């Protein structure tokens, strides 16, 4: 139903109405329920951040130059697998349920991690990382679909923010954990740790209730899947915010892939990389922890729109800072501006995901898949382009942040029909 009360025709109206009016009951304590979902989402980040301190050892193992950016390909391959597989996991999650999607995905995740640990060459490592990413896509789709199954509106934004806040702690711990593993074992054991993590999460997730009722499951057939995908991309709110997520994730993925080189080569602080990277992630996590309170006071859209404008302003400041010192500015000043930039990103990304998912209650699995495919695959492609622009300075990364901010603001304006700071767009359900 629209706000006026007139009927809306949709192939998913009955299922959507049922989901919105009869939310599955959680049988777990709220803290444990959110903790499981956060741990599941964290598996995706663990597949990236745990290995960052091992880049130098991987270069040495495969005979690469000390400043080679080829190792960034293991991050890109993971992102591509993560993105492409979501269009498979989405329909599976809507047909067979959330828990089967989780367990099969974790199994592929573990196999990909094990294959990465025993890879004899960089090419084989790329392939193993691609399949590892495909496995990681299943738990990610499942977690987002469960959140949408059980919450909506600003309550969903608060839960999403809290889960993302826990999720963002992974980059704080993972590089240090990776460095600790490297201190007593080879880089291959860094990958092996992810196998153990997947097994632990699978055991814990046995307690998680299935959030998709049998009567709401959708047939796994091409026409239905295509219709669901068309339903997702035809919504202006979902499409606009998905495009915003794509450009934001593009520059963030480049930051993840190139941060080790930036802090090592530009600033000569390679030995401090885990501490610097983790410290910035801790600041992001703190911002996400407060996000739920801010959403309650301002509303999710007002927060997103304010943060987007701030993101552009801070990015412009970063570009100015990057012009000093011939592209190698004062370390303290650059890190402060970078941390502020990533704090705004941490406020924008989960809330934009919430806004994009909000109208999609009837096809939550497919919506999570389409949004994930577009944002992660498109972002990984944009990030890889930005990676190649590295010239030994921080200028390319700074310009990337500015361009992503301008593009994000433009598509948000389009999604909101040119008007910011409203509580709800015309395309959103009442």
C-alpha positions as CSV (number, residue, x, y, z in Angstrom):
1,X,0.0,0.0,0.0
2,X,1.1,3.5,-0.7
3,X,0.7,6.2,1.9
4,X,-2.6,7.3,0.2
5,X,-4.0,3.9,0.8
6,X,-4.3,2.9,-2.8
7,X,-3.4,-0.7,-3.8
8,X,0.0,-1.5,-5.4
9,X,0.3,-4.4,-7.7
10,X,3.4,-6.5,-7.2
11,X,4.2,-10.2,-7.8
12,X,5.6,-10.3,-4.3
13,X,2.8,-8.3,-2.5
14,X,1.4,-11.3,-0.5
15,X,4.8,-12.5,0.7
16,X,5.9,-9.0,1.4
17,X,2.8,-8.2,3.4
18,X,3.2,-11.3,5.4
19,X,6.8,-10.6,6.2
20,X,6.1,-7.0,7.2
21,X,3.2,-8.0,9.5
22,X,4.4,-11.3,10.9
23,X,8.0,-11.1,11.8
24,X,9.6,-14.4,12.7
25,X,10.1,-14.6,16.5
26,X,13.7,-14.8,17.7
27,X,14.2,-17.6,20.2
28,X,17.7,-16.6,21.1
29,X,18.6,-13.7,23.6
30,X,18.9,-10.5,21.6
31,X,22.6,-10.2,22.4
32,X,23.4,-13.7,21.2
33,X,21.3,-13.2,18.1
34,X,23.1,-10.0,17.1
35,X,26.4,-11.6,18.2
36,X,26.0,-14.5,15.8
37,X,25.1,-12.3,12.9
38,X,28.0,-10.0,13.6
39,X,30.4,-13.0,13.7
40,X,29.0,-14.2,10.4
41,X,29.5,-10.8,8.8
42,X,32.9,-10.6,10.3
43,X,34.0,-13.7,8.4
44,X,33.9,-11.6,5.2
45,X,36.3,-9.0,6.7
46,X,38.5,-11.7,8.2
47,X,39.1,-13.0,4.7
48,X,40.7,-9.6,3.9
49,X,42.3,-8.1,6.9
50,X,43.9,-11.1,8.5
51,X,46.4,-11.5,5.7
52,X,47.5,-7.8,5.2
53,X,50.6,-8.2,7.4
54,X,51.6,-11.2,5.3
55,X,51.9,-9.3,2.0
56,X,55.7,-8.9,2.4
57,X,56.2,-12.7,3.1
58,X,53.9,-13.6,0.1
59,X,56.0,-11.4,-2.2
60,X,59.1,-13.1,-1.0
61,X,57.6,-16.6,-1.3
62,X,56.6,-16.0,-5.0
63,X,59.7,-14.0,-6.0
64,X,58.1,-10.6,-6.4
65,X,59.7,-7.2,-5.9
66,X,59.5,-5.6,-2.5
67,X,57.2,-2.8,-3.8
68,X,55.1,-5.1,-6.1
69,X,51.4,-4.4,-6.1
70,X,50.6,-7.8,-7.6
71,X,49.7,-9.1,-4.1
72,X,46.8,-6.6,-4.1
73,X,45.3,-9.0,-6.6
74,X,44.5,-11.5,-3.8
75,X,42.2,-8.9,-2.3
76,X,40.6,-8.1,-5.7
77,X,40.1,-11.8,-6.5
78,X,38.3,-12.3,-3.2
79,X,36.1,-9.3,-3.8
80,X,35.1,-10.5,-7.2
81,X,34.2,-13.9,-6.0
82,X,32.3,-12.3,-3.1
83,X,30.3,-10.1,-5.5
84,X,29.5,-12.6,-8.3
85,X,28.4,-15.4,-6.0
86,X,25.7,-13.3,-4.3
87,X,23.3,-13.6,-7.3
88,X,23.5,-17.4,-6.7
89,X,23.1,-17.3,-2.9
90,X,20.2,-14.8,-3.0
91,X,17.7,-17.0,-4.8
92,X,19.0,-20.0,-2.8
93,X,18.4,-18.1,0.5
94,X,14.8,-17.2,-0.6
95,X,14.0,-20.8,-1.7
96,X,15.7,-23.1,0.8
97,X,16.0,-20.8,3.8
98,X,18.8,-18.8,5.5
99,X,20.5,-21.5,7.5
100,X,21.2,-23.9,4.6
101,X,22.7,-20.9,2.7
102,X,24.9,-20.2,5.7
103,X,26.3,-23.7,6.2
104,X,27.0,-24.4,2.5
105,X,28.7,-21.0,2.2
106,X,30.8,-21.6,5.2
107,X,31.9,-25.0,3.8
108,X,33.1,-23.4,0.5
109,X,34.7,-20.6,2.6
110,X,36.7,-23.1,4.5
111,X,37.8,-25.0,1.4
112,X,38.9,-21.8,-0.3
113,X,40.9,-20.8,2.7
114,X,42.6,-24.2,2.9
115,X,43.4,-24.1,-0.9
116,X,44.9,-20.6,-0.4
117,X,47.1,-21.9,2.4
118,X,48.6,-24.6,0.2
119,X,48.8,-22.6,-3.1
120,X,52.1,-23.3,-4.9
121,X,52.0,-20.2,-7.0
122,X,50.4,-16.7,-7.1
123,X,48.1,-17.7,-9.9
124,X,46.7,-20.6,-7.9
125,X,46.4,-18.3,-4.9
126,X,44.3,-15.9,-7.0
127,X,41.9,-18.8,-8.0
128,X,41.7,-20.1,-4.4
129,X,40.9,-16.6,-3.2
130,X,38.2,-16.2,-5.8
131,X,36.5,-19.4,-4.5
132,X,37.1,-18.3,-0.9
133,X,35.2,-15.1,-1.8
134,X,32.4,-17.1,-3.3
135,X,32.0,-19.0,-0.1
136,X,32.0,-15.8,1.9
137,X,29.1,-14.4,-0.1
138,X,26.7,-17.0,1.3
139,X,27.0,-16.0,5.0
140,X,26.9,-12.3,4.0
141,X,23.6,-12.7,2.0
142,X,22.2,-14.8,4.7
143,X,23.0,-12.3,7.5
144,X,21.5,-9.3,5.6
145,X,18.4,-11.3,4.8
146,X,17.9,-12.3,8.4
147,X,18.2,-8.7,9.5
148,X,15.5,-7.7,7.0
149,X,13.3,-10.7,7.9
150,X,13.2,-9.6,11.5
151,X,13.5,-5.8,11.4
152,X,12.5,-2.8,9.3
153,X,12.9,0.9,9.2
154,X,15.0,2.7,11.7
155,X,15.0,-0.3,14.0
156,X,16.7,-2.2,11.2
157,X,19.2,0.7,10.8
158,X,20.1,0.5,14.5
159,X,20.5,-3.3,14.4
160,X,22.6,-3.0,11.2
161,X,24.7,-0.4,12.8
162,X,25.4,-2.4,15.9
163,X,26.3,-5.5,13.9
164,X,28.5,-3.4,11.6
165,X,30.2,-1.9,14.7
166,X,31.1,-5.4,16.0
167,X,32.0,-6.3,12.4
168,X,34.4,-3.4,12.1
169,X,36.3,-4.6,15.2
170,X,37.7,-7.3,12.9
171,X,40.1,-4.9,11.2
172,X,41.4,-3.8,14.6
173,X,42.2,-7.4,15.7
174,X,42.9,-9.1,12.4
175,X,46.2,-7.5,11.3
176,X,47.6,-7.9,14.8
177,X,46.4,-11.5,14.9
178,X,47.9,-12.1,11.5
179,X,51.2,-10.6,12.7
180,X,51.1,-12.8,15.8
181,X,50.7,-15.9,13.6
182,X,53.6,-14.8,11.4
183,X,55.8,-14.4,14.4
184,X,55.5,-18.2,15.1
185,X,54.6,-19.7,11.7
186,X,54.6,-19.1,8.0
187,X,52.1,-16.9,6.1
188,X,50.3,-20.1,5.1
189,X,49.0,-20.5,8.6
190,X,47.4,-17.1,8.4
191,X,45.1,-18.5,5.8
192,X,44.7,-21.7,7.8
193,X,43.3,-19.7,10.8
194,X,40.3,-18.7,8.6
195,X,39.4,-22.5,8.3
196,X,39.3,-22.8,12.0
197,X,37.1,-19.6,12.3
198,X,34.6,-21.0,9.8
199,X,34.3,-24.2,11.7
200,X,33.6,-22.3,15.0
201,X,31.0,-20.1,13.4
202,X,29.2,-23.1,11.9
203,X,29.0,-24.7,15.3
204,X,27.7,-21.6,17.0
205,X,25.2,-20.9,14.2
206,X,23.4,-24.2,14.9
207,X,21.6,-22.3,17.6
208,X,20.4,-19.6,15.2
209,X,16.6,-20.0,14.3
210,X,15.5,-20.1,10.7
211,X,13.9,-16.6,10.0
212,X,12.2,-17.5,6.7
213,X,8.9,-19.3,7.2
214,X,8.2,-22.2,4.8
215,X,5.1,-20.5,3.4
216,X,7.1,-17.5,2.4
217,X,9.8,-19.4,0.4
218,X,10.0,-18.5,-3.3
219,X,10.3,-21.0,-6.1
220,X,13.8,-21.4,-7.6
221,X,13.0,-20.9,-11.3
222,X,14.5,-18.5,-13.8
223,X,11.4,-16.4,-14.5
224,X,10.7,-15.9,-10.8
225,X,14.3,-15.0,-10.1
226,X,14.4,-12.6,-13.0
227,X,11.2,-11.0,-11.9
228,X,12.6,-10.6,-8.4
229,X,15.8,-9.0,-9.7
230,X,13.7,-6.6,-11.9
231,X,11.6,-5.7,-8.8
232,X,14.8,-4.8,-7.0
233,X,16.5,-2.7,-9.7
234,X,13.2,-0.9,-10.6
235,X,13.0,0.7,-7.2
236,X,14.5,4.2,-7.4
237,X,15.5,4.2,-3.7
238,X,17.2,0.8,-3.8
239,X,18.9,1.5,-7.1
240,X,20.2,4.9,-6.2
241,X,21.6,3.9,-2.8
242,X,23.1,0.8,-4.4
243,X,25.0,3.0,-6.8
244,X,26.1,5.1,-3.9
245,X,27.4,2.0,-2.0
246,X,29.3,1.0,-5.2
247,X,31.4,4.2,-5.5
248,X,32.0,4.3,-1.7
249,X,33.1,0.8,-1.6
250,X,35.4,1.3,-4.6
251,X,37.7,3.8,-2.9
252,X,37.4,1.9,0.4
253,X,38.6,-1.4,-1.2
254,X,41.5,0.5,-2.7
255,X,42.4,1.8,0.7
256,X,42.3,-1.8,2.1
257,X,44.5,-3.1,-0.8
258,X,47.0,-0.2,-0.8
259,X,47.2,0.8,2.8
260,X,50.2,-1.4,3.5
261,X,52.1,0.2,0.7
262,X,51.0,3.7,1.5
263,X,52.0,3.5,5.2
264,X,55.2,1.5,4.3
265,X,56.5,3.2,1.2
266,X,55.2,6.8,1.5
267,X,55.6,7.2,5.2
268,X,58.3,4.6,6.0
269,X,56.2,3.0,8.8
270,X,55.9,-0.6,7.5
271,X,56.7,-2.0,11.0
272,X,53.9,0.1,12.5
273,X,51.3,-0.9,9.9
274,X,49.1,-3.3,12.1
275,X,49.0,-0.6,14.8
276,X,48.1,2.2,12.5
277,X,45.5,0.2,10.5
278,X,44.0,-1.2,13.6
279,X,43.8,2.2,15.3
280,X,41.9,3.7,12.4
281,X,39.6,0.8,12.4
282,X,39.0,1.3,16.1
283,X,37.9,4.8,15.5
284,X,35.5,3.6,12.8
285,X,34.1,1.0,15.2
286,X,33.6,3.6,17.9
287,X,31.7,5.8,15.4
288,X,29.5,2.8,14.5
289,X,28.8,2.1,18.1
290,X,27.3,5.6,18.5
291,X,25.4,5.3,15.2
292,X,22.3,3.7,16.7
293,X,21.9,6.6,19.1
294,X,22.3,9.2,16.4
295,X,19.9,7.4,14.1
296,X,17.3,7.5,16.9
297,X,17.7,11.2,17.3
298,X,18.1,12.3,13.6
299,X,16.6,9.5,11.6
300,X,18.6,7.4,9.2
301,X,18.2,9.7,6.1
302,X,19.2,12.9,7.9
303,X,22.3,11.1,9.2
304,X,23.2,9.7,5.8
305,X,22.7,13.0,4.0
306,X,24.7,15.0,6.6
307,X,27.5,12.5,6.5
308,X,27.6,12.5,2.7
309,X,28.1,16.3,2.6
310,X,30.7,16.0,5.3
311,X,32.4,13.3,3.4
312,X,32.8,15.6,0.3
313,X,34.2,18.4,2.5
314,X,36.7,16.2,4.3
315,X,37.8,14.6,1.0
316,X,38.5,18.0,-0.5
317,X,40.6,18.7,2.6
318,X,42.5,15.5,2.1
319,X,43.3,16.5,-1.5
320,X,44.7,19.8,-0.3
321,X,46.7,18.0,2.4
322,X,48.1,15.6,-0.3
323,X,49.5,18.5,-2.2
324,X,51.9,19.3,0.6
325,X,55.3,17.6,1.0
326,X,55.3,16.6,-2.7
327,X,52.6,14.0,-2.1
328,X,54.1,12.9,1.2
329,X,52.5,15.1,3.8
330,X,53.0,15.2,7.5
331,X,52.1,11.8,8.8
332,X,50.0,12.9,11.8
333,X,47.9,15.4,9.7
334,X,47.2,12.9,7.0
335,X,46.2,10.1,9.4
336,X,43.8,12.5,11.2
337,X,42.1,13.5,8.0
338,X,42.0,9.9,6.7
339,X,40.5,8.7,10.0
340,X,37.8,11.4,9.8
341,X,37.1,10.4,6.2
342,X,36.7,6.7,7.2
343,X,34.5,7.6,10.2
344,X,32.1,9.3,7.8
345,X,32.3,6.2,5.6
346,X,31.4,4.0,8.5
347,X,28.3,6.1,9.2
348,X,27.2,6.1,5.6
349,X,27.8,2.6,4.4
350,X,25.6,0.5,6.9
351,X,22.8,3.2,6.8
352,X,22.8,3.4,3.0
353,X,22.5,-0.4,3.0
354,X,19.6,-0.2,5.3
355,X,17.8,2.4,3.1
356,X,18.5,0.3,0.0
357,X,17.0,-2.8,1.7
358,X,14.1,-1.1,3.4
359,X,11.5,-1.5,0.5
360,X,12.6,-5.1,-0.3
361,X,10.9,-7.1,2.5
362,X,9.2,-9.4,0.0
363,X,12.5,-10.4,-1.7
364,X,15.1,-9.9,1.0
365,X,17.5,-12.6,-0.2
366,X,17.5,-11.4,-3.8
367,X,17.8,-7.8,-2.7
368,X,20.8,-8.5,-0.6
369,X,22.3,-10.4,-3.5
370,X,21.7,-7.7,-6.1
371,X,22.9,-4.9,-3.8
372,X,26.0,-6.9,-2.8
373,X,26.8,-7.9,-6.4
374,X,26.6,-4.3,-7.7
375,X,28.4,-2.6,-4.8
376,X,31.2,-5.2,-4.3
377,X,31.9,-6.1,-7.9
378,X,31.6,-2.6,-9.1
379,X,33.5,-1.3,-6.1
380,X,36.3,-3.9,-6.5
381,X,36.6,-2.9,-10.2
382,X,36.8,0.8,-9.3
383,X,39.3,0.0,-6.5
384,X,41.6,-2.0,-8.8
385,X,41.7,0.9,-11.2
386,X,42.6,3.2,-8.3
387,X,45.2,0.7,-7.1
388,X,47.1,1.0,-10.4
389,X,47.2,4.8,-10.1
390,X,49.5,4.6,-7.1
391,X,52.6,6.7,-7.9
392,X,54.4,6.6,-4.6
393,X,52.3,9.4,-3.1
394,X,49.0,9.7,-1.3
395,X,47.5,11.9,-4.1
396,X,45.7,9.2,-6.1
397,X,44.0,7.8,-3.0
398,X,43.0,11.4,-1.9
399,X,41.5,12.2,-5.3
400,X,39.7,8.9,-5.3
401,X,38.0,9.8,-2.0
402,X,36.9,13.2,-3.4
403,X,35.6,11.7,-6.7
404,X,33.7,9.0,-4.8
405,X,32.1,11.6,-2.5
406,X,31.0,13.8,-5.4
407,X,29.5,10.8,-7.2
408,X,27.8,9.6,-4.0
409,X,26.2,12.9,-3.4
410,X,25.0,13.0,-7.0
411,X,23.2,9.6,-6.9
412,X,21.7,10.3,-3.5
413,X,20.2,13.5,-4.9
414,X,18.8,11.5,-7.7
415,X,17.4,8.8,-5.4
416,X,15.8,11.4,-3.2
417,X,14.2,13.3,-6.1
418,X,16.6,16.3,-5.5
419,X,15.6,16.8,-1.9
420,X,17.7,15.9,1.1
421,X,17.0,15.5,4.8
422,X,13.5,14.2,4.3
423,X,12.4,11.4,6.6
424,X,11.3,9.1,3.8
425,X,11.3,9.1,-0.1
426,X,8.3,8.7,-2.3
427,X,9.5,5.2,-3.2
428,X,9.6,3.9,0.4
429,X,6.7,1.9,1.9
430,X,4.8,3.6,4.6
